[in-house]
C-alpha cells in the first residue's frame, strides 16, 4: 500500500485534496439521461488549513495502524474525515473461481463532503 511509504503531504490523497473542483449537479432520477450543472467551485487548500490538519491526523492514524498492525486491522470506522474502505469488490471472481485481492483506498466521509459543500456556498 502506498500509504506505507508516503507521509501525508507527499501522498496521492493530498495531491487530490489540495485543489478540489466541486461540481454540484441536479440529479433527475435513476433513469434520466440528463442532469443540470448547478454550480462549480474550486477550493485550494494549504498545509496550514485547520481542516487539512485534521484530515492529516486521520491519514497518519490509519497509516500508523497499517504499519503496526497490518492490512487486516484497517476498518471503515477509522478516521473522522477520511476512511480506508474496501476498494473494488474483493471476494471470489465468478468467472474464474479465484479469490480477488482485497484492497483499500482513502474515501471522504459524508461529513467531509458536506463541509466542503458548505465552504463553496
N, C-alpha and C positions, 0 to 999 in steps of 0.2 A: 504494500500500500504506500502511496506517495507520501502520505502524512508522516510516515516514519522519518523521512529524510528532510522534509522541508518545514522550517518554522513558519508560523502564520503569514508573516509579511513577505515570504518568498513562495507562498503556496498558490495553487490554482484557485483556491477559494477566494483569497484576497484579490487576485487578478480579476475575478468576476465581480466581486463586491465593490471595488474602488470606483468603478464607473458604471452605474446601472442606468439603463434606459428602461423606463417603466411605461408600458402601453396599457391603458385602460380600454377594454373592448366590451361593448354591449353584446351579450350572448343572446341569441334569438331562439334558443331551443335546440334540442338534440338533433333534429333532422333538418335544421336550417342550413342553407348553403351560404348565408351571408351573416356578417357581423358589422357592427358600427364602431369605428375608432372614435373614442370619446376624448381621450387626452393622451399626450405623450410628454413625459417629463424626464429630465436627466438629473441624476444625483451623482455628485463627485465627492466621495468620502476621502478623508485624510486619516493618517495613522493616529492622530490625536483626538478624533471624534469619540465622544463617550460611548455611543452605540457600538462603534468598531472595537473599542477597548473591551466591551462586554462580550462581543462575538469572539474576540481573540481568547478570552477566558474559556469559553466553550470549546473552541478549537484545541487549545492547549490541554484542557482536561481530557478530551477524547483522545488526543494524540498520546498523552502520558498513559492513559488506560490501555491503549493498544500496545504500547511499548512494554508496559509492566505485566499486563495480564493476558495479552494475546487477542487475536481477532474475534474469537468466540465470546469474549467478555463484553463486546460492544452491544449496546441496545439502543433502540429509538428513544428511550427515556432520558438519555444523557444530553445535557445542554439546555440552556434557557432559550436561545435564539436560533441555534442550528442544531442538527442532529445527524448522526451517522446511521442512515437507514439502508436496508437491503436495496441493492440496485439490480434491476432485472428480475427475472422470475425465479432463478435458482431451481432446486428440485430436480426431477428426472425429465429428460427430454423424451417426449412421447414417440418421436421418430426413431431415435437411436437406442433408447433404453438406458443411455448413460446419464450419470449424475452431472448436472451443471454445477459449476463452482458458485458458491455464494459470495457475492461481492458487496461492498458497501460504498456509499457516496455521501457527501455532505448535502443536506437539504435545508432550506429555510423553513422554520416553523411558521405556522399560520400567523402567530402574533408578530413575527418579524415582517411578513408581507403586509399586515395591517398597519404596522408602524411606518413602513416605507410609503404606503399609500397615503397616510396622514401627512407625511413630510412633503408630498407632492401637491397637496391642496393649499 
